Amino acid sequence: MNQEECKMKKSLTRRDFISTASIVGAGLTIGLPTIACSSDGHLAKPAILGGPKAFTGNWPDWPIIDQVDEKELLDVLKSAKWCRLGGNTASRFEDEFKKLTAAKHALGVSSGTNALYVMLGALGVGPGDEVIIPPYTFVATYNVVVLNYALPIFVDTDLESFQIDANKIESAITNSTKIIMPVHLGGTPADLDKILEVAGKHKIPVIEDACQAHFAEWKGKCVGNWGLAGGFSFQASKNLNSGEGGAILTNDEMFSKKCYTFHNQGQGGSAAAFTTGSGTRGSNMRITEFQAGILLSQMTRVVTQANKRIENADYLTRLLKDIPGIMPAKLYKGVTKSAYHLYMFRYDKTRFEGLDRFKFLDALQKEGIPCSNGYGKMNKDAYVTDLAKNPYYLKIYGEKTMSEWLERNQCPENDKLTDQAVWFFQTMLLGSKTDMEQIAEAIRKIQKNAIEISKT
Ligand SMILES: Cc1ncc(COP(=O)(O)O)c(C=O)c1O
């Protein structure tokens, strides 16, 4: 916006300007940027330089609580049946989750980590096996592999989508590859067509880490339905939330029985479930009736919330795409719905006068916009690389294999991504259109004043 245009808006108060922002926002399609002007006709100063905050509203609270939640919880409380082995709330939740995802089998478990752990256990993963995972993920994806004394093999990230680079999976496959475990990062499906093609060619099961991707769809079908099975998390930050909790979806009846048995101390489900595979192993990873109750009530509003996130994320993408140096994560063609657990984009500091990403994040936060730099370089983190010194791993695999493992785990594209990524959170996408416009406005302000901000 030039000085002349700013003068035209001079008589508007900041609040007036914000309230007309949707018109200005719509104007974006004809090339009008949404940049706030202060009453003296100059571009508004960024908050970090003492100007007014771009964000004037309140971000939605999370979790959202209403009376249905109370009723479901109290019903469980009063029933005196708090364990799934005595009650029916967990199975009611599973039925509802199946209905919403069109999967044949659903199993509630105690967490997303345990959803993954149970699936790996049911597949009999153990020492000597390799499991392919992306480096750009929450550490749980890695932990469940290592808990089984298997080798996590990192396949580099596709910089544009933030997802595992499906084109690089085949070259990571060896005779020891037991599972391919892509993550639908940020709630957006990874490239399932390519992943399933290579997995099918090598007859390796795909376990989807869909912990962030509730009700996300690939070609019109919910994630968790595409591989052998998928795992979901209901931890407090998630789009479907019971504080802690998780679930497994699968369309394979025998596999669903194996999962049930594994998660129930190796008992029940089907005696036949462990006649092949992992032998007799198991633990207690059952969901509680309380968790299932709160999930049932959350599910009454989950579709409306999911649609709202998509609407806002699409709008935000339209706004941000016009800002040089801001590159929203690409969605593959097969993505018909993202869960938008995260709104992710790359920040190119060269288009912001070299303004450091952490300074950019700081300036954004001072505008009232919560944000994060996202994951670090997990494959290079000492928590991971120390595995090469782990005495049990040295005993199982030997020194040579473990030092080769360190060599194999190079992920140069992921290194780039972790230096550029910026995240917003799912709760922000439950806000208003004006909120999205104010995010874009904040970024434009920072860009315009990048040199000054660099000096702070
Ligand atoms: C990608 C991914 N995998 C696994 C998990 C583990 O889920 P939970 O925290 O419920 O154990 C999470 C949770 O944040 C996750 O984001």
The ligand as a Tripos MOL2 file, in Angstrom:
@<TRIPOS>MOLECULE
LIG
   16    16     1     0     0
SMALL
NO_CHARGES

@<TRIPOS>ATOM
      1 C1          3.0520  -37.5290   14.9240 C.3       1 LIG1
      2 C2          2.7520  -38.0150   16.3130 C.ar      1 LIG1
      3 N1          2.9360  -39.3070   16.6040 N.ar      1 LIG1
      4 C3          2.6790  -39.7900   17.8250 C.ar      1 LIG1
      5 C4          2.2060  -38.9850   18.8430 C.ar      1 LIG1
      6 C5          2.0000  -39.5460   20.2080 C.3       1 LIG1
      7 O1          0.7300  -39.3360   20.7120 O.3       1 LIG1
      8 P1          0.4710  -39.2330   22.2940 P.3       1 LIG1
      9 O2          1.0200  -37.9410   22.7620 O.co2     1 LIG1
     10 O3         -1.0090  -39.3220   22.4110 O.co2     1 LIG1
     11 O4          1.1400  -40.3820   22.9160 O.co2     1 LIG1
     12 C6          1.9880  -37.6270   18.5790 C.ar      1 LIG1
     13 C7          1.4960  -36.7270   19.6290 C.2       1 LIG1
     14 O5          1.7830  -35.5590   19.6870 O.2       1 LIG1
     15 C8          2.2850  -37.1340   17.2910 C.ar      1 LIG1
     16 O6          2.1200  -35.8330   17.0030 O.3       1 LIG1
@<TRIPOS>BOND
     1     1     2 1
     2     2     3 ar
     3     2    15 ar
     4     3     4 ar
     5     4     5 ar
     6     5     6 1
     7     5    12 ar
     8     6     7 1
     9     7     8 1
    10     8     9 2
    11     8    10 1
    12     8    11 1
    13    12    13 1
    14    12    15 ar
    15    13    14 2
    16    15    16 1
@<TRIPOS>SUBSTRUCTURE
     1 LIG1         1 GROUP 0 **** ****
